Amino acid sequence: MSLLTLQSVVIRIGGRTLIDGADLTVPPGRRLGLVGRNGAGKSTLLRAISGELAVDGGEILLSSRARLGQVRQEAPEGEQPLLDVVLAADPERLALLAEREAAPAERQAEIAERLRAIGADSAPSRAAAILAGLGFDTAAQARPVSSYSGGWRMRVALAAALFAAPDLLLLDEPTNHLDLEATLWLESWLARFPGAAIIVSHDRGLLQHAVHAIAHLEEGRIGVSPGGFDAFVRIRAERAAQQQAEAGRIEARRAHLQAFVDRFRYQASKARQAQARLKALARLPPLDAVVAPAATRFAFPEPGPIAPPMLVLERAAAGYDGRPVLSKLSLRLDADDRIALLGANGNGKSTFVRLLAGRLPPLAGEIRRAPGLRVGYFAQHQAEELAAAETSVQHLARALPRARVEALRAQLARFGIDADRADTPAGNLSGGEKARLLLALATAHAPHLLLLDEPSNHLDIDAREALVEALAEFTGAVVLITHDPHLVQLAADRLWLVADGTVRPFDGDLDDYRQLLTETAKAGEKAQTAPSRRDDRRERAEARVATAPLRKRAQAAEAKLDQLAKERAKLEALLADPALYAAGRAGEVTAAQRRLAALAKATDAAEAEWLAAEEALEAAQA
């Protein structure tokens, strides 16, 4: 049984063929991670599946009764509280609640039964739990949507899509607006989601732990590998190795046959054999090129030595308009430090990084920097500050006014910006290309300390791996903010927790932090759902007391039916025995037949009593 089927799908955008004869089958309950290079057509394919985009060939078949869920590109707006926005994602519940107000008595029971079936009573607690997992506490859930920024409102849109619990969930880079904490929560939620899903993501953790298989979109076709992302990488490498080995065998065979032909083609005694070799050459399969896309490489400039300590904070405070966001900051950074900052959005991670970068003066305390310290600062919002009409070379020339053009291009090449992209106006660059330009600008002066605030948001998987490798080779210090657990695990040696108005070392690794978040979330859910569960238990207890006599009546009728059925089975077995009809047993046969007729009447009466009791019980429960 298939929930979604793609048959030879073709999609063209602006004259360019993105999807070229793609096939895919998604059964119910199967979660797929959809991967591919930037520009391969992943988001376009999701739009076609959702019906927003018509295909140019083939078919997309979605089960007629399947409910489709996705995060809309437009962030929700208005004065509704967040909780109401999420609850509105279940229109059936809202319609039933509205109908119940004026429904006649005979319809009330049907509405109540359907509301119970869809879990209407627990809906507010479920919606609140999802919002809490995405970073909204109880107070935040009561605030109007309009009071939040676009990124936070997109979280609300994600919460609504998850709450609707569709049969097929389409998610396009769902972690882009999330912090690490919300990303870990989403990963756990998706792993438990019973429906089917297609998830476009560059987040290796999400692709490893939340999906059943990886669908790889390459050259317009889709190939599916079972398992998470690690299995996909292994299978892909094995296939490439097999393809390479097969190509080598064919090439060796070709060379051997060609050598014979070249040697004996003009010898009469060998002419027939040479012709046979030529035919064998023609039958050899063509050599399919082993297509290995050019490896993405990043390289940070060598910063050179610096005297320790690199940077020291003593009881420093940071904030805005004289009001501290963080205080009591007593920390030290050295040249070999690789630190990832933990903590929910809004706790002050970016404020702390801006303080380290010198973009924010301390409100109190002291910051001591080593003489000659150079700091490189990357923040995703800087992409909005790029001059749309200026090229990458022009941007870098303003940062390095004395550098020659060759040196500028070499710096851009460190981050995969080739000659064509280097001369392209920034307004025409993709999100990933802008991120590469910002990395080139942040490291233009060979910094000793690199501050990275969400550097991987728009980088594809290959570029993220290139960033990990470049950080491993970098000899300076790194302070990292990211929602990507994979990047944290590979690039950070130490964790600092930003919470409760300060920054302190976290004693543990990312798995310990994940466990801490899980325990905190469970405690919050328990607190939120306790009142509703108490009410539910009380209502159930009252219902059990009220319906006890009817349940006993139904159970007694059911027991009577069982007893009659057993007696009837024994009599039927007796009457089927040939020995019963031997001479002298005619009276036994007559008695058995009369008793069988009486049992049939008793069974009819018991069935009527049981049905009446069950109907009365259902009416009382309704």
C-alpha positions as CSV (number, residue, x, y, z in Angstrom):
1,M,0.0,0.0,0.0
2,S,1.4,3.4,-1.0
3,L,0.6,6.7,0.6
4,L,2.5,8.7,-2.1
5,T,3.8,7.6,-5.5
6,L,5.9,9.6,-8.0
7,Q,6.0,8.1,-11.5
8,S,8.5,9.4,-14.0
9,V,8.0,13.0,-12.7
10,V,9.5,15.8,-14.8
11,I,9.7,19.4,-13.5
12,R,11.2,22.3,-15.4
13,I,11.9,25.7,-14.0
14,G,12.9,28.6,-16.3
15,G,13.8,26.3,-19.1
16,R,16.0,24.2,-16.9
17,T,15.1,20.6,-16.1
18,L,15.4,20.0,-12.4
19,I,13.6,16.7,-12.0
20,D,13.9,14.3,-14.9
21,G,11.9,11.1,-14.7
22,A,12.0,10.7,-10.9
23,D,10.3,7.7,-9.2
24,L,9.5,7.4,-5.5
25,T,7.2,5.4,-3.3
26,V,6.3,6.4,0.3
27,P,4.3,3.9,2.3
28,P,2.3,4.9,5.4
29,G,4.5,5.6,8.4
30,R,7.8,5.8,6.5
31,R,10.0,8.9,7.1
32,L,12.4,9.9,4.4
33,G,15.3,12.4,4.5
34,L,15.6,14.1,1.1
35,V,19.1,15.2,0.4
36,G,21.0,16.6,-2.6
37,R,23.3,19.5,-3.5
38,N,22.0,23.1,-3.3
39,G,19.9,23.8,-6.4
40,A,19.2,20.1,-7.1
41,G,15.4,20.7,-6.8
42,K,14.6,19.4,-3.3
43,S,12.3,22.3,-2.3
44,T,10.8,22.3,-5.8
45,L,9.9,18.7,-5.5
46,L,8.1,19.3,-2.1
47,R,6.1,22.1,-3.7
48,A,5.0,19.7,-6.5
49,I,4.0,17.1,-4.0
50,S,1.9,19.6,-2.0
51,G,0.2,20.7,-5.2
52,E,1.6,24.2,-5.3
53,L,3.5,23.4,-8.5
54,A,2.3,21.5,-11.6
55,V,4.6,18.8,-13.0
56,D,5.7,18.9,-16.7
57,G,5.6,15.1,-17.0
58,G,4.7,12.0,-15.1
59,E,2.4,11.8,-12.2
60,I,2.3,12.5,-8.4
61,L,-0.3,10.2,-6.8
62,L,-1.4,10.9,-3.2
63,S,-3.8,8.6,-1.4
64,S,-7.3,10.2,-1.6
65,R,-7.9,10.2,2.1
66,A,-4.4,11.2,3.1
67,R,-4.0,14.4,5.1
68,L,-1.0,16.5,4.1
69,G,0.8,18.7,6.5
70,Q,3.6,21.3,5.8
71,V,5.1,24.5,7.1
72,R,3.8,27.4,5.1
73,Q,6.4,29.9,3.8
74,E,4.3,32.8,5.2
75,A,4.7,33.2,9.0
76,P,1.4,33.4,10.9
77,E,0.2,36.9,11.9
78,G,-2.5,38.5,14.0
79,E,-3.4,39.0,17.6
80,Q,-4.2,35.4,18.5
81,P,-2.3,33.8,21.3
82,L,0.3,31.2,20.1
83,L,-1.7,28.3,21.7
84,D,-4.8,29.3,19.7
85,V,-2.9,29.4,16.5
86,V,-1.6,25.9,17.0
87,L,-5.0,24.6,18.1
88,A,-6.5,26.1,14.9
89,A,-4.4,23.5,12.9
90,D,-7.1,20.9,13.7
91,P,-10.2,22.4,11.9
92,E,-12.3,19.3,12.7
93,R,-12.0,19.8,16.4
94,L,-12.9,23.5,16.1
95,A,-15.9,22.7,13.9
96,L,-17.2,20.1,16.3
97,L,-16.8,22.3,19.3
98,A,-18.7,25.1,17.5
99,E,-21.4,22.7,16.4
100,R,-21.9,21.3,19.9
101,E,-23.1,24.7,21.2
102,A,-26.3,24.5,19.2
103,A,-26.6,20.9,18.2
104,P,-29.9,19.0,19.0
105,A,-29.8,16.3,21.7
106,E,-29.6,13.4,19.2
107,R,-26.5,14.9,17.6
108,Q,-24.8,15.7,20.9
109,A,-23.9,12.1,21.5
110,E,-22.3,11.7,18.0
111,I,-20.3,14.9,18.5
112,A,-19.1,13.8,22.0
113,E,-18.0,10.4,20.6
114,R,-16.1,12.0,17.8
115,L,-14.4,14.5,20.1
116,R,-13.3,11.7,22.3
117,A,-12.0,9.7,19.3
118,I,-9.8,12.6,18.1
119,G,-8.5,13.4,21.6
120,A,-10.1,16.8,21.7
121,D,-9.8,17.2,25.5
122,S,-6.1,16.6,25.5
123,A,-5.5,18.9,22.5
124,P,-4.5,22.0,24.5
125,S,-1.9,20.0,26.5
126,R,-0.5,18.4,23.4
127,A,-0.3,21.8,21.6
128,A,1.4,23.3,24.7
129,A,3.9,20.5,24.9
130,I,4.9,21.1,21.2
131,L,5.2,24.8,21.7
132,A,7.3,24.2,24.9
133,G,9.6,21.9,22.9
134,L,10.1,24.6,20.4
135,G,11.1,27.2,23.0
136,F,7.8,28.8,24.1
137,D,7.1,28.6,27.9
138,T,3.6,29.0,29.3
139,A,3.7,32.8,29.4
140,A,5.0,33.0,25.9
141,Q,2.2,30.7,24.6
142,A,-0.4,33.3,25.8
143,R,1.2,36.2,23.9
144,P,-0.1,37.3,20.5
145,V,1.7,36.1,17.4
146,S,2.3,39.7,16.3
147,S,4.6,40.3,19.2
148,Y,7.3,37.9,17.8
149,S,9.9,38.2,15.1
150,G,9.7,36.4,11.8
151,G,12.0,33.6,12.9
152,W,10.0,32.9,16.1
153,R,6.7,33.0,14.2
154,M,8.0,30.4,11.8
155,R,8.5,28.2,14.9
156,V,4.8,28.7,15.6
157,A,4.1,27.5,12.0
158,L,6.2,24.4,12.6
159,A,4.3,23.8,15.8
160,A,1.0,24.0,14.0
161,A,2.2,21.5,11.3
162,L,3.3,19.0,14.0
163,F,0.2,19.4,16.0
164,A,-2.1,18.6,13.1
165,A,-0.5,15.0,13.0
166,P,-1.0,14.5,9.2
167,D,-0.6,11.3,7.3
168,L,2.2,12.8,5.3
169,L,4.4,15.6,6.7
170,L,6.5,17.8,4.4
171,L,9.3,19.7,6.1
172,D,11.8,21.9,4.2
173,E,14.9,22.7,6.4
174,P,12.8,22.7,9.6
175,T,15.8,23.5,11.9
176,N,16.8,26.7,10.1
177,H,14.8,28.8,12.7
178,L,15.6,26.6,15.7
179,D,18.3,26.7,18.3
180,L,20.2,23.5,19.4
181,E,17.7,22.8,22.1
182,A,14.7,23.0,19.9
183,T,16.6,21.0,17.2
184,L,17.3,18.1,19.6
185,W,13.6,18.2,20.7
186,L,12.4,18.1,17.1
187,E,14.7,15.2,16.3
188,S,13.2,13.2,19.2
189,W,9.6,14.2,18.2
190,L,10.0,13.1,14.6
191,A,11.6,9.8,15.7
192,R,8.3,9.0,17.5
193,F,6.0,10.5,14.8
194,P,3.7,7.6,13.5
195,G,2.9,9.2,10.1
196,A,5.0,9.4,7.0
197,A,7.3,12.3,6.3
198,I,9.7,13.8,3.7
199,I,12.3,16.0,5.4
200,V,14.6,18.2,3.4
201,S,17.5,19.0,5.7
202,H,21.3,19.5,5.9
203,D,21.3,18.5,9.5
204,R,23.1,15.2,9.8
205,G,21.7,14.5,13.3
206,L,18.2,14.9,12.1
207,L,18.9,12.7,9.1
208,Q,20.6,10.1,11.2
209,H,18.1,9.7,14.0
210,A,14.7,10.8,12.7
211,V,14.3,8.9,9.3
212,H,14.0,5.4,8.1
213,A,15.7,6.0,4.7
214,I,17.5,8.6,2.7
215,A,16.2,9.7,-0.7
216,H,19.1,11.2,-2.7
217,L,18.1,13.6,-5.5
218,E,20.9,13.8,-8.1
219,E,20.8,14.7,-11.8
220,G,17.0,14.8,-11.7
221,R,16.6,11.2,-10.4
222,I,15.9,9.8,-6.9
223,G,17.7,6.9,-5.3
224,V,16.7,5.5,-1.9
225,S,19.0,4.0,0.6
226,P,17.7,2.3,3.8
227,G,18.8,3.6,7.2
228,G,20.0,7.0,8.4
229,F,22.6,9.3,6.9
230,D,25.6,7.4,8.0
231,A,24.3,4.3,6.2
232,F,23.7,6.4,3.1
233,V,27.2,7.7,3.1
234,R,28.6,4.2,3.5
235,I,26.4,2.7,0.8
236,R,27.2,5.6,-1.6
237,A,30.9,5.1,-1.1
238,E,30.6,1.3,-1.6
239,R,28.7,1.9,-4.9
240,A,31.2,4.4,-6.1
241,A,34.0,1.9,-5.3
242,Q,32.2,-0.9,-7.1
243,Q,31.6,1.4,-10.1
244,Q,35.2,2.4,-10.2
245,A,36.4,-1.2,-9.9
246,E,34.0,-2.3,-12.7
247,A,35.3,0.6,-14.9
248,G,38.8,-0.6,-14.2
249,R,38.0,-4.2,-15.3
250,I,36.3,-3.0,-18.5
251,E,39.2,-0.7,-19.3
252,A,41.8,-3.5,-18.8
253,R,39.8,-5.9,-21.0
254,R,39.5,-3.2,-23.6
255,A,43.3,-2.5,-23.6
256,H,44.0,-6.3,-23.8
257,L,41.8,-6.8,-26.9
258,Q,43.0,-3.6,-28.5
259,A,46.6,-4.6,-28.1
260,F,45.9,-7.9,-29.9
261,V,44.1,-6.1,-32.7
262,D,46.9,-3.6,-33.1
263,R,49.5,-6.4,-33.2
264,F,47.9,-8.9,-35.6
265,R,45.3,-6.9,-37.6
266,Y,47.5,-7.1,-40.8
267,Q,48.7,-10.6,-40.5
268,A,46.7,-13.0,-42.7
269,S,47.1,-15.9,-40.3
270,K,45.6,-13.8,-37.4
271,A,43.1,-11.7,-39.4
272,R,40.1,-13.7,-38.4
273,Q,41.1,-13.6,-34.7
274,A,41.7,-9.9,-34.9
275,Q,38.2,-9.4,-36.4
276,A,36.7,-11.4,-33.6
277,R,38.6,-9.2,-31.1
278,L,37.2,-6.1,-32.8
279,K,33.7,-7.5,-32.4
280,A,34.4,-8.2,-28.8
281,L,35.6,-4.6,-28.3
282,A,32.3,-3.4,-29.8
283,R,30.3,-5.5,-27.4
284,L,32.0,-4.1,-24.3
285,P,29.7,-1.9,-22.3
286,P,30.5,1.8,-22.4
287,L,32.5,3.2,-19.6
288,D,30.2,5.2,-17.4
289,A,32.1,8.0,-15.8
290,V,32.4,7.7,-12.0
291,V,30.8,11.0,-11.3
292,A,32.3,12.3,-8.1
293,P,31.4,16.0,-7.6
294,A,34.4,18.2,-6.9
295,A,35.1,18.0,-3.1
296,T,34.1,21.2,-1.2
297,R,37.1,22.6,0.6
298,F,37.4,25.4,3.1
299,A,40.7,26.7,4.6
300,F,41.2,29.3,7.3
301,P,44.3,31.4,7.1
302,E,47.1,30.6,9.6
303,P,46.8,33.2,12.5
304,G,50.3,32.9,13.9
305,P,51.3,32.7,17.6
306,I,49.9,34.9,20.4
307,A,50.9,35.2,24.0
308,P,48.5,33.5,26.5
309,P,45.9,34.2,27.9
310,M,44.1,35.2,24.7
311,L,41.2,36.8,26.5
312,V,40.0,37.1,30.1
313,L,36.7,38.2,31.5
314,E,36.5,39.2,35.2
315,R,33.0,39.7,36.6
316,A,32.0,41.3,33.3
317,A,28.4,42.1,32.3
318,A,26.8,42.7,28.9
319,G,23.5,44.0,27.8
320,Y,21.6,46.9,26.1
321,D,20.5,50.4,27.2
322,G,22.2,49.9,30.6
323,R,20.2,46.7,31.4
324,P,22.3,43.6,31.7
325,V,21.4,40.4,29.8
326,L,24.5,38.6,31.2
327,S,26.5,39.2,34.3
328,K,29.1,37.7,36.6
329,L,31.1,36.6,33.6
330,S,34.5,35.3,34.8
331,L,36.0,33.2,32.0
332,R,39.2,32.7,30.1
333,L,40.0,31.8,26.5
334,D,43.3,30.3,25.2
335,A,44.6,29.6,21.7
336,D,43.7,25.9,21.7
337,D,40.1,26.4,23.0
338,R,37.2,25.0,20.9
339,I,34.0,26.0,22.7
340,A,30.3,25.6,21.7
341,L,27.7,27.7,23.5
342,L,24.6,25.9,24.7
343,G,21.3,27.5,25.8
344,A,17.9,28.4,24.4
345,N,17.4,31.3,22.0
346,G,16.9,34.5,24.0
347,N,19.3,33.4,26.8
348,G,22.1,35.7,25.5
349,K,24.4,33.5,23.4
350,S,24.7,36.1,20.6
351,T,25.0,38.9,23.2
352,F,28.0,37.0,24.7
353,V,29.6,36.5,21.3
354,R,29.2,40.2,20.4
355,L,30.9,41.1,23.8
356,L,33.8,38.8,22.9
357,A,34.0,40.4,19.4
358,G,34.2,43.9,20.8
359,R,30.9,44.8,19.1
360,L,29.3,45.4,22.5
361,P,31.1,47.2,25.4
362,P,30.9,45.7,28.8
363,L,28.4,47.2,31.3
364,A,30.5,46.2,34.2
365,G,33.7,44.3,35.1
366,E,36.8,44.0,32.9
367,I,37.8,42.3,29.6
368,R,41.6,41.9,29.0
369,R,42.8,41.0,25.5
370,A,46.2,39.8,24.5
371,P,48.3,42.4,22.6
372,G,47.8,42.0,18.8
373,L,44.7,39.8,19.2
374,R,42.8,39.6,15.9
375,V,39.1,38.5,16.1
376,G,37.0,37.2,13.2
377,Y,33.3,37.4,13.7
378,F,30.6,35.6,11.6
379,A,26.9,36.3,12.2
380,Q,24.2,35.1,9.8
381,H,22.3,38.5,10.0
382,Q,25.4,40.0,8.3
383,A,24.1,38.6,5.0
384,E,21.4,41.3,5.0
385,E,24.1,43.9,5.3
386,L,25.9,42.9,2.1
387,A,25.7,45.4,-0.8
388,A,23.5,43.7,-3.4
389,A,25.2,45.4,-6.3
390,E,28.8,44.7,-5.2
391,T,30.7,41.5,-6.1
392,S,32.5,39.3,-3.6
393,V,35.8,40.7,-4.8
394,Q,34.6,44.3,-4.1
395,H,33.4,43.3,-0.7
396,L,36.7,41.8,0.2
397,A,38.6,44.8,-1.3
398,R,36.9,47.1,1.2
399,A,38.0,44.8,4.0
400,L,41.6,44.5,2.6
401,P,42.2,47.8,0.7
402,R,45.9,47.2,0.2
403,A,45.6,43.7,-1.1
404,R,46.1,42.8,-4.7
405,V,43.2,41.3,-6.7
406,E,45.1,38.0,-6.9
407,A,45.2,37.8,-3.1
408,L,41.5,38.7,-2.8
409,R,40.6,35.9,-5.2
410,A,42.8,33.5,-3.4
411,Q,41.0,34.3,-0.1
412,L,37.6,33.8,-1.7
413,A,38.9,30.5,-3.2
414,R,39.6,29.2,0.3
415,F,35.8,29.0,0.7
416,G,34.9,27.6,-2.6
417,I,34.0,30.9,-4.4
418,D,35.3,30.4,-7.9
419,A,36.1,33.1,-10.5
420,D,32.5,33.3,-11.8
421,R,31.0,33.6,-8.4
422,A,33.6,36.1,-7.3
423,D,32.5,38.5,-10.0
424,T,28.7,37.9,-9.3
425,P,26.8,40.7,-7.5
426,A,26.0,39.6,-4.0
427,G,22.3,40.1,-4.7
428,N,22.5,37.2,-7.1
429,L,24.3,34.8,-4.8
430,S,22.5,31.9,-3.1
431,G,22.2,31.7,0.7
432,G,25.1,29.2,0.8
433,E,27.3,31.4,-1.4
434,K,26.6,34.4,0.8
435,A,27.6,32.3,3.9
436,R,30.9,31.5,2.1
437,L,31.5,35.1,1.4
438,L,30.9,36.0,5.0
439,L,33.4,33.4,6.1
440,A,35.9,34.8,3.7
441,L,35.3,38.3,5.2
442,A,35.4,37.1,8.8
443,T,38.8,35.5,8.3
444,A,40.3,38.1,5.9
445,H,42.8,39.3,8.6
446,A,43.8,35.8,9.7
447,P,42.2,36.0,13.2
448,H,43.5,34.3,16.3
449,L,39.9,34.0,17.7
450,L,37.1,32.9,15.4
451,L,33.5,33.7,16.6
452,L,30.9,31.8,14.6
453,D,27.2,32.5,15.2
454,E,25.1,29.9,13.2
455,P,27.7,29.6,10.4
456,S,26.0,26.5,8.8
457,N,22.4,27.7,8.3
458,H,22.6,27.9,4.5
459,L,25.4,25.4,3.9
460,D,24.6,22.1,2.3
461,I,25.9,18.8,3.8
462,D,29.2,18.8,1.8
463,A,29.9,22.4,2.8
464,R,29.2,21.7,6.4
465,E,31.7,18.8,6.3
466,A,34.2,21.2,4.7
467,L,33.6,23.6,7.6
468,V,34.2,20.8,10.2
469,E,37.5,19.8,8.5
470,A,38.7,23.5,8.2
471,L,38.0,24.0,11.9
472,A,39.9,20.9,12.8
473,E,42.9,22.3,10.9
474,F,42.6,25.8,12.2
475,T,45.2,26.6,14.9
476,G,43.4,29.5,16.5
477,A,40.6,29.5,19.1
478,V,36.9,29.0,18.2
479,V,33.7,30.0,20.0
480,L,30.7,28.5,18.2
481,I,26.9,29.0,18.3
482,T,25.0,26.4,16.2
483,H,21.8,24.4,16.1
484,D,23.7,21.5,14.4
485,P,24.6,18.7,16.9
486,H,27.0,17.1,14.4
487,L,29.0,20.3,14.1
488,V,29.1,20.7,17.9
489,Q,30.3,17.1,18.4
490,L,33.1,17.4,15.8
491,A,34.2,21.0,16.2
492,A,34.0,21.6,20.0
493,D,36.1,20.3,22.8
494,R,34.3,22.2,25.6
495,L,30.8,23.3,26.2
496,W,29.7,26.5,28.0
497,L,26.0,26.9,29.1
498,V,24.4,30.3,28.6
499,A,21.5,30.3,31.1
500,D,20.1,32.1,34.2
501,G,21.8,35.4,33.2
502,T,25.3,34.1,33.0
503,V,27.8,31.8,31.2
504,R,29.4,28.9,32.9
505,P,31.3,25.7,31.8
506,F,29.0,22.7,31.3
507,D,30.3,19.6,33.0
508,G,29.5,16.9,30.4
509,D,29.2,16.3,26.7
510,L,26.3,16.8,24.2
511,D,24.7,13.5,25.2
512,D,24.6,14.6,28.8
513,Y,23.0,17.9,27.7
514,R,20.5,16.0,25.6
515,Q,19.5,14.0,28.7
516,L,19.2,17.1,30.7
517,L,16.8,18.7,28.2
518,T,14.8,15.5,28.0
519,E,14.3,15.4,31.8
520,T,13.4,19.1,31.9
521,A,10.9,18.7,29.1
522,K,9.3,15.7,30.8
523,A,9.0,17.6,34.0
524,G,7.4,20.5,32.2
525,E,4.9,18.3,30.4
526,K,4.0,16.6,33.6
527,A,3.3,19.9,35.3
528,Q,1.2,21.1,32.3
529,T,-0.9,17.9,32.0
530,A,-1.4,17.1,35.7
531,P,-4.6,19.2,36.2
532,S,-6.2,17.8,33.0
533,R,-5.2,14.3,34.0
534,R,-6.7,14.7,37.4
535,D,-10.0,16.0,35.9
536,D,-10.0,13.1,33.4
537,R,-9.5,10.5,36.2
538,R,-12.3,12.0,38.3
539,E,-14.7,12.0,35.3
540,R,-13.8,8.4,34.5
541,A,-14.4,7.3,38.2
542,E,-17.8,9.0,38.2
543,A,-18.7,7.4,34.9
544,R,-17.7,3.9,36.3
545,V,-19.9,4.3,39.3
546,A,-22.9,5.5,37.3
547,T,-22.7,2.7,34.7
548,A,-21.8,-0.2,37.1
549,P,-25.3,-1.8,37.2
550,L,-25.5,-1.7,33.4
551,R,-22.0,-3.2,33.0
552,K,-23.0,-6.1,35.4
553,R,-26.2,-6.7,33.4
554,A,-24.3,-6.9,30.2
555,Q,-21.6,-9.1,31.7
556,A,-24.3,-11.5,33.1
557,A,-25.9,-11.8,29.7
558,E,-22.6,-12.4,28.1
559,A,-21.8,-15.2,30.6
560,K,-25.2,-16.8,30.0
561,L,-24.4,-16.8,26.3
562,D,-21.1,-18.5,26.8
563,Q,-22.7,-21.2,29.0
564,L,-25.5,-21.9,26.5
565,A,-22.9,-22.1,23.6
566,K,-20.9,-24.7,25.5
567,E,-24.0,-26.9,26.2
568,R,-25.1,-26.6,22.6
569,A,-21.7,-27.7,21.4
570,K,-21.8,-30.8,23.5
571,L,-25.4,-31.7,22.4
572,E,-24.4,-31.2,18.7
573,A,-21.4,-33.5,19.2
574,L,-23.6,-36.1,20.8
575,L,-26.2,-36.0,18.0
576,A,-23.4,-36.4,15.5
577,D,-22.2,-39.6,17.1
578,P,-23.5,-42.7,15.1
579,A,-23.5,-44.8,18.3
580,L,-26.4,-42.7,19.7
581,Y,-28.7,-44.2,17.0
582,A,-28.1,-47.8,18.0
583,A,-31.1,-50.0,19.0
584,G,-32.7,-49.0,22.4
585,R,-31.5,-45.4,22.5
586,A,-34.4,-43.7,20.7
587,G,-35.5,-41.9,23.9
588,E,-32.0,-40.3,24.3
589,V,-32.1,-39.0,20.7
590,T,-35.5,-37.4,21.3
591,A,-34.5,-35.8,24.6
592,A,-31.3,-34.4,23.0
593,Q,-33.2,-32.9,20.1
594,R,-35.8,-31.3,22.4
595,R,-33.0,-29.8,24.6
596,L,-31.2,-28.4,21.5
597,A,-34.4,-26.6,20.5
598,A,-34.8,-25.2,24.0
599,L,-31.2,-24.0,23.9
600,A,-31.8,-22.1,20.6
601,K,-34.7,-20.2,22.3
602,A,-32.7,-19.5,25.4
603,T,-29.8,-18.2,23.2
604,D,-32.1,-15.9,21.3
605,A,-33.4,-14.5,24.6
606,A,-29.8,-14.1,26.1
607,E,-28.6,-12.3,22.9
608,A,-31.6,-9.9,23.2
609,E,-30.8,-9.2,26.8
610,W,-27.1,-8.6,26.0
611,L,-27.9,-6.2,23.1
612,A,-30.3,-4.3,25.3
613,A,-27.7,-4.0,28.1
614,E,-25.0,-2.8,25.7
615,E,-27.2,-0.2,24.1
616,A,-28.2,1.1,27.5
617,L,-24.5,1.2,28.6
618,E,-23.5,3.1,25.4
619,A,-26.3,5.6,25.9
620,A,-25.3,6.2,29.5
621,Q,-21.6,6.7,28.6
622,A,-22.5,9.2,25.8
